[in-house]
Amino acid sequence: MKLARIVVVDDDSGVLRSVERVLGRKYEVASTGSPQEAIQLTEDFEPDLAILDIRMPGMDGFQLMGRLKSVRSDLDIILMTGSIHELDAQLIRAIRERAFYFLQKPFDREVLLTLVERCLELRKLDRQNRFHLMRVEKELSEARAFQRSLLPAEQGCVGGLAVFARYIPCSELGGDFYDYAEAGPTCATLIVADVSGHGVMAAMLTGIVKSAFHSASGAGYAPLEIVERISTGLQAFSVEQFVTVLCVRSSGAGTILEYVNAGHPPGILWRAGCPPTFLEATGPLISPAFPNFSWVQERLPTGERNQLLLFTDGIPEIEGDDGFLGLERLVREVKNNQKGGPELLDQILRSAREFSGGRRLQDDLTLLTANLSAGAVAKSSGGAKPAET
């Protein structure tokens, strides 16, 4: 096992010999009476700990501590003094300049040994913690990459619809999810979901939603089928976990909508100059706590309302000086934007940032919009890429 390395610097040769005798049996010890030599010694010897006398000619212990830390930033320092003058002031300065400990000479052998052992033990724990943190960060990075891979492109053309999305997570691993898929030549299904919490558990739950969504391809991506599959997938989790979902299938070139809203904020269906229609809840949120609950798949002729907006609750629940953004303000943004598509999504996000006054996001933000009009793809997509699934 590699021994810890200690540098001792003191212009008193008797002190150097004393420290070497005490520590030399357990550690690799290198000593010098010259502060200048100590700088080069630190570069070559790469110590874990330095024990420095405060009162030395040419450079005091505080100055040397700064020089040594510039050479080896993680070096721990124990300061020693034999002076009884201004002892309190030196102690305060040692604390402020982040020395590990301040020791007065003459020191007791057991005190020095115990102090050094404690310093090196904490140093070892710090290294272990940093290694653990690096491993966690690596795992989070991999989880972020996995979660991002679950999402399709932010724009696509499916079943005759031009689809656009925006996703902004509030933390490393968010809890929002969106997707879309072609359900036939003139049919497409869109989904927006919000799983409970954030972090690794949220990533696992979004994986369940993704799997349930695409496993329903054989059933024509029917919204009720998708929601029921999500519910089945969640049964293995604890009752504290839940998902809200709004799943919409458009058919007949956007003339008919079928949807299931499982405890999710309402979708907005509108056309410029017309009152909006809201896709309200058709059943409860999805949770293992409610294994016997059921949902209704609603059918809605779109008429002249040919724009659809789906979102998660992070949007209306953005907090500003006047409270929450709310659904009413969101509807005003929808009415004031004539173009729809990506311009609408970007305008909503700009307004949300302005409303929040720079406050840190408390939840993920997800928006998904589609133009349901015949020929909308040619007008709105600008050559959008096919959906990635």
Secondary structure as a PSIPRED ss2 file (coil, helix, strand):
# PSIPRED VFORMAT (PSIPRED V4.0)

   1 M C   1.000  0.000  0.000
   2 K C   1.000  0.000  0.000
   3 L C   1.000  0.000  0.000
   4 A C   1.000  0.000  0.000
   5 R E   0.000  0.000  1.000
   6 I E   0.000  0.000  1.000
   7 V E   0.000  0.000  1.000
   8 V E   0.000  0.000  1.000
   9 V E   0.000  0.000  1.000
  10 D C   1.000  0.000  0.000
  11 D C   1.000  0.000  0.000
  12 D C   1.000  0.000  0.000
  13 S H   0.000  1.000  0.000
  14 G H   0.000  1.000  0.000
  15 V H   0.000  1.000  0.000
  16 L H   0.000  1.000  0.000
  17 R H   0.000  1.000  0.000
  18 S H   0.000  1.000  0.000
  19 V H   0.000  1.000  0.000
  20 E H   0.000  1.000  0.000
  21 R H   0.000  1.000  0.000
  22 V H   0.000  1.000  0.000
  23 L H   0.000  1.000  0.000
  24 G C   1.000  0.000  0.000
  25 R C   1.000  0.000  0.000
  26 K C   1.000  0.000  0.000
  27 Y C   1.000  0.000  0.000
  28 E E   0.000  0.000  1.000
  29 V E   0.000  0.000  1.000
  30 A E   0.000  0.000  1.000
  31 S E   0.000  0.000  1.000
  32 T E   0.000  0.000  1.000
  33 G C   1.000  0.000  0.000
  34 S C   1.000  0.000  0.000
  35 P H   0.000  1.000  0.000
  36 Q H   0.000  1.000  0.000
  37 E H   0.000  1.000  0.000
  38 A H   0.000  1.000  0.000
  39 I H   0.000  1.000  0.000
  40 Q H   0.000  1.000  0.000
  41 L H   0.000  1.000  0.000
  42 T H   0.000  1.000  0.000
  43 E H   0.000  1.000  0.000
  44 D H   0.000  1.000  0.000
  45 F H   0.000  1.000  0.000
  46 E C   1.000  0.000  0.000
  47 P C   1.000  0.000  0.000
  48 D C   1.000  0.000  0.000
  49 L E   0.000  0.000  1.000
  50 A E   0.000  0.000  1.000
  51 I E   0.000  0.000  1.000
  52 L E   0.000  0.000  1.000
  53 D E   0.000  0.000  1.000
  54 I C   1.000  0.000  0.000
  55 R C   1.000  0.000  0.000
  56 M C   1.000  0.000  0.000
  57 P C   1.000  0.000  0.000
  58 G C   1.000  0.000  0.000
  59 M C   1.000  0.000  0.000
  60 D C   1.000  0.000  0.000
  61 G H   0.000  1.000  0.000
  62 F H   0.000  1.000  0.000
  63 Q H   0.000  1.000  0.000
  64 L H   0.000  1.000  0.000
  65 M H   0.000  1.000  0.000
  66 G H   0.000  1.000  0.000
  67 R H   0.000  1.000  0.000
  68 L H   0.000  1.000  0.000
  69 K H   0.000  1.000  0.000
  70 S H   0.000  1.000  0.000
  71 V H   0.000  1.000  0.000
  72 R C   1.000  0.000  0.000
  73 S C   1.000  0.000  0.000
  74 D C   1.000  0.000  0.000
  75 L C   1.000  0.000  0.000
  76 D E   0.000  0.000  1.000
  77 I E   0.000  0.000  1.000
  78 I E   0.000  0.000  1.000
  79 L E   0.000  0.000  1.000
  80 M E   0.000  0.000  1.000
  81 T E   0.000  0.000  1.000
  82 G C   1.000  0.000  0.000
  83 S C   1.000  0.000  0.000
  84 I C   1.000  0.000  0.000
  85 H C   1.000  0.000  0.000
  86 E C   1.000  0.000  0.000
  87 L H   0.000  1.000  0.000
  88 D H   0.000  1.000  0.000
  89 A H   0.000  1.000  0.000
  90 Q H   0.000  1.000  0.000
  91 L H   0.000  1.000  0.000
  92 I H   0.000  1.000  0.000
  93 R H   0.000  1.000  0.000
  94 A H   0.000  1.000  0.000
  95 I H   0.000  1.000  0.000
  96 R H   0.000  1.000  0.000
  97 E C   1.000  0.000  0.000
  98 R C   1.000  0.000  0.000
  99 A C   1.000  0.000  0.000
 100 F C   1.000  0.000  0.000
 101 Y E   0.000  0.000  1.000
 102 F E   0.000  0.000  1.000
 103 L E   0.000  0.000  1.000
 104 Q E   0.000  0.000  1.000
 105 K C   1.000  0.000  0.000
 106 P C   1.000  0.000  0.000
 107 F C   1.000  0.000  0.000
 108 D C   1.000  0.000  0.000
 109 R H   0.000  1.000  0.000
 110 E H   0.000  1.000  0.000
 111 V H   0.000  1.000  0.000
 112 L H   0.000  1.000  0.000
 113 L H   0.000  1.000  0.000
 114 T H   0.000  1.000  0.000
 115 L H   0.000  1.000  0.000
 116 V H   0.000  1.000  0.000
 117 E H   0.000  1.000  0.000
 118 R H   0.000  1.000  0.000
 119 C H   0.000  1.000  0.000
 120 L H   0.000  1.000  0.000
 121 E H   0.000  1.000  0.000
 122 L H   0.000  1.000  0.000
 123 R H   0.000  1.000  0.000
 124 K H   0.000  1.000  0.000
 125 L H   0.000  1.000  0.000
 126 D H   0.000  1.000  0.000
 127 R H   0.000  1.000  0.000
 128 Q H   0.000  1.000  0.000
 129 N H   0.000  1.000  0.000
 130 R H   0.000  1.000  0.000
 131 F H   0.000  1.000  0.000
 132 H H   0.000  1.000  0.000
 133 L H   0.000  1.000  0.000
 134 M H   0.000  1.000  0.000
 135 R H   0.000  1.000  0.000
 136 V H   0.000  1.000  0.000
 137 E H   0.000  1.000  0.000
 138 K H   0.000  1.000  0.000
 139 E H   0.000  1.000  0.000
 140 L H   0.000  1.000  0.000
 141 S H   0.000  1.000  0.000
 142 E H   0.000  1.000  0.000
 143 A H   0.000  1.000  0.000
 144 R H   0.000  1.000  0.000
 145 A H   0.000  1.000  0.000
 146 F H   0.000  1.000  0.000
 147 Q H   0.000  1.000  0.000
 148 R H   0.000  1.000  0.000
 149 S H   0.000  1.000  0.000
 150 L C   1.000  0.000  0.000
 151 L C   1.000  0.000  0.000
 152 P C   1.000  0.000  0.000
 153 A C   1.000  0.000  0.000
 154 E C   1.000  0.000  0.000
 155 Q E   0.000  0.000  1.000
 156 G E   0.000  0.000  1.000
 157 C E   0.000  0.000  1.000
 158 V E   0.000  0.000  1.000
 159 G C   1.000  0.000  0.000
 160 G C   1.000  0.000  0.000
 161 L E   0.000  0.000  1.000
 162 A E   0.000  0.000  1.000
 163 V E   0.000  0.000  1.000
 164 F E   0.000  0.000  1.000
 165 A E   0.000  0.000  1.000
 166 R E   0.000  0.000  1.000
 167 Y E   0.000  0.000  1.000
 168 I E   0.000  0.000  1.000
 169 P C   1.000  0.000  0.000
 170 C C   1.000  0.000  0.000
 171 S C   1.000  0.000  0.000
 172 E C   1.000  0.000  0.000
 173 L C   1.000  0.000  0.000
 174 G C   1.000  0.000  0.000
 175 G C   1.000  0.000  0.000
 176 D E   0.000  0.000  1.000
 177 F E   0.000  0.000  1.000
 178 Y E   0.000  0.000  1.000
 179 D E   0.000  0.000  1.000
 180 Y E   0.000  0.000  1.000
 181 A E   0.000  0.000  1.000
 182 E E   0.000  0.000  1.000
 183 A E   0.000  0.000  1.000
 184 G E   0.000  0.000  1.000
 185 P C   1.000  0.000  0.000
 186 T C   1.000  0.000  0.000
 187 C E   0.000  0.000  1.000
 188 A E   0.000  0.000  1.000
 189 T E   0.000  0.000  1.000
 190 L E   0.000  0.000  1.000
 191 I E   0.000  0.000  1.000
 192 V E   0.000  0.000  1.000
 193 A E   0.000  0.000  1.000
 194 D E   0.000  0.000  1.000
 195 V E   0.000  0.000  1.000
 196 S C   1.000  0.000  0.000
 197 G C   1.000  0.000  0.000
 198 H C   1.000  0.000  0.000
 199 G C   1.000  0.000  0.000
 200 V H   0.000  1.000  0.000
 201 M H   0.000  1.000  0.000
 202 A H   0.000  1.000  0.000
 203 A H   0.000  1.000  0.000
 204 M H   0.000  1.000  0.000
 205 L H   0.000  1.000  0.000
 206 T H   0.000  1.000  0.000
 207 G H   0.000  1.000  0.000
 208 I H   0.000  1.000  0.000
 209 V H   0.000  1.000  0.000
 210 K H   0.000  1.000  0.000
 211 S H   0.000  1.000  0.000
 212 A H   0.000  1.000  0.000
 213 F H   0.000  1.000  0.000
 214 H H   0.000  1.000  0.000
 215 S H   0.000  1.000  0.000
 216 A H   0.000  1.000  0.000
 217 S H   0.000  1.000  0.000
 218 G H   0.000  1.000  0.000
 219 A H   0.000  1.000  0.000
 220 G C   1.000  0.000  0.000
 221 Y C   1.000  0.000  0.000
 222 A C   1.000  0.000  0.000
 223 P H   0.000  1.000  0.000
 224 L H   0.000  1.000  0.000
 225 E H   0.000  1.000  0.000
 226 I H   0.000  1.000  0.000
 227 V H   0.000  1.000  0.000
 228 E H   0.000  1.000  0.000
 229 R H   0.000  1.000  0.000
 230 I H   0.000  1.000  0.000
 231 S H   0.000  1.000  0.000
 232 T H   0.000  1.000  0.000
 233 G H   0.000  1.000  0.000
 234 L H   0.000  1.000  0.000
 235 Q C   1.000  0.000  0.000
 236 A C   1.000  0.000  0.000
 237 F C   1.000  0.000  0.000
 238 S C   1.000  0.000  0.000
 239 V C   1.000  0.000  0.000
 240 E C   1.000  0.000  0.000
 241 Q C   1.000  0.000  0.000
 242 F C   1.000  0.000  0.000
 243 V E   0.000  0.000  1.000
 244 T E   0.000  0.000  1.000
 245 V E   0.000  0.000  1.000
 246 L E   0.000  0.000  1.000
 247 C E   0.000  0.000  1.000
 248 V E   0.000  0.000  1.000
 249 R E   0.000  0.000  1.000
 250 S E   0.000  0.000  1.000
 251 S E   0.000  0.000  1.000
 252 G C   1.000  0.000  0.000
 253 A C   1.000  0.000  0.000
 254 G C   1.000  0.000  0.000
 255 T C   1.000  0.000  0.000
 256 I E   0.000  0.000  1.000
 257 L E   0.000  0.000  1.000
 258 E E   0.000  0.000  1.000
 259 Y E   0.000  0.000  1.000
 260 V E   0.000  0.000  1.000
 261 N E   0.000  0.000  1.000
 262 A E   0.000  0.000  1.000
 263 G C   1.000  0.000  0.000
 264 H C   1.000  0.000  0.000
 265 P C   1.000  0.000  0.000
 266 P C   1.000  0.000  0.000
 267 G E   0.000  0.000  1.000
 268 I E   0.000  0.000  1.000
 269 L E   0.000  0.000  1.000
 270 W E   0.000  0.000  1.000
 271 R C   1.000  0.000  0.000
 272 A C   1.000  0.000  0.000
 273 G C   1.000  0.000  0.000
 274 C C   1.000  0.000  0.000
 275 P C   1.000  0.000  0.000
 276 P C   1.000  0.000  0.000
 277 T E   0.000  0.000  1.000
 278 F E   0.000  0.000  1.000
 279 L E   0.000  0.000  1.000
 280 E C   1.000  0.000  0.000
 281 A C   1.000  0.000  0.000
 282 T C   1.000  0.000  0.000
 283 G E   0.000  0.000  1.000
 284 P C   1.000  0.000  0.000
 285 L C   1.000  0.000  0.000
 286 I E   0.000  0.000  1.000
 287 S C   1.000  0.000  0.000
 288 P C   1.000  0.000  0.000
 289 A C   1.000  0.000  0.000
 290 F C   1.000  0.000  0.000
 291 P C   1.000  0.000  0.000
 292 N C   1.000  0.000  0.000
 293 F C   1.000  0.000  0.000
 294 S C   1.000  0.000  0.000
 295 W C   1.000  0.000  0.000
 296 V C   1.000  0.000  0.000
 297 Q C   1.000  0.000  0.000
 298 E E   0.000  0.000  1.000
 299 R E   0.000  0.000  1.000
 300 L E   0.000  0.000  1.000
 301 P E   0.000  0.000  1.000
 302 T C   1.000  0.000  0.000
 303 G C   1.000  0.000  0.000
 304 E C   1.000  0.000  0.000
 305 R C   1.000  0.000  0.000
 306 N C   1.000  0.000  0.000
 307 Q E   0.000  0.000  1.000
 308 L E   0.000  0.000  1.000
 309 L E   0.000  0.000  1.000
 310 L E   0.000  0.000  1.000
 311 F E   0.000  0.000  1.000
 312 T C   1.000  0.000  0.000
 313 D C   1.000  0.000  0.000
 314 G C   1.000  0.000  0.000
 315 I C   1.000  0.000  0.000
 316 P C   1.000  0.000  0.000
 317 E C   1.000  0.000  0.000
 318 I C   1.000  0.000  0.000
 319 E E   0.000  0.000  1.000
 320 G E   0.000  0.000  1.000
 321 D C   1.000  0.000  0.000
 322 D C   1.000  0.000  0.000
 323 G E   0.000  0.000  1.000
 324 F E   0.000  0.000  1.000
 325 L C   1.000  0.000  0.000
 326 G H   0.000  1.000  0.000
 327 L H   0.000  1.000  0.000
 328 E H   0.000  1.000  0.000
 329 R H   0.000  1.000  0.000
 330 L H   0.000  1.000  0.000
 331 V H   0.000  1.000  0.000
 332 R H   0.000  1.000  0.000
 333 E H   0.000  1.000  0.000
 334 V H   0.000  1.000  0.000
 335 K H   0.000  1.000  0.000
 336 N H   0.000  1.000  0.000
 337 N C   1.000  0.000  0.000
 338 Q C   1.000  0.000  0.000
 339 K C   1.000  0.000  0.000
 340 G C   1.000  0.000  0.000
 341 G H   0.000  1.000  0.000
 342 P H   0.000  1.000  0.000
 343 E H   0.000  1.000  0.000
 344 L H   0.000  1.000  0.000
 345 L H   0.000  1.000  0.000
 346 D H   0.000  1.000  0.000
 347 Q H   0.000  1.000  0.000
 348 I H   0.000  1.000  0.000
 349 L H   0.000  1.000  0.000
 350 R H   0.000  1.000  0.000
 351 S H   0.000  1.000  0.000
 352 A H   0.000  1.000  0.000
 353 R H   0.000  1.000  0.000
 354 E H   0.000  1.000  0.000
 355 F H   0.000  1.000  0.000
 356 S H   0.000  1.000  0.000
 357 G C   1.000  0.000  0.000
 358 G C   1.000  0.000  0.000
 359 R C   1.000  0.000  0.000
 360 R C   1.000  0.000  0.000
 361 L C   1.000  0.000  0.000
 362 Q C   1.000  0.000  0.000
 363 D C   1.000  0.000  0.000
 364 D C   1.000  0.000  0.000
 365 L E   0.000  0.000  1.000
 366 T E   0.000  0.000  1.000
 367 L E   0.000  0.000  1.000
 368 L E   0.000  0.000  1.000
 369 T E   0.000  0.000  1.000
 370 A E   0.000  0.000  1.000
 371 N E   0.000  0.000  1.000
 372 L C   1.000  0.000  0.000
 373 S C   1.000  0.000  0.000
 374 A C   1.000  0.000  0.000
 375 G C   1.000  0.000  0.000
 376 A H   0.000  1.000  0.000
 377 V H   0.000  1.000  0.000
 378 A H   0.000  1.000  0.000
 379 K H   0.000  1.000  0.000
 380 S H   0.000  1.000  0.000
 381 S C   1.000  0.000  0.000
 382 G C   1.000  0.000  0.000
 383 G C   1.000  0.000  0.000
 384 A C   1.000  0.000  0.000
 385 K C   1.000  0.000  0.000
 386 P E   0.000  0.000  1.000
 387 A C   1.000  0.000  0.000
 388 E C   1.000  0.000  0.000
 389 T C   1.000  0.000  0.000
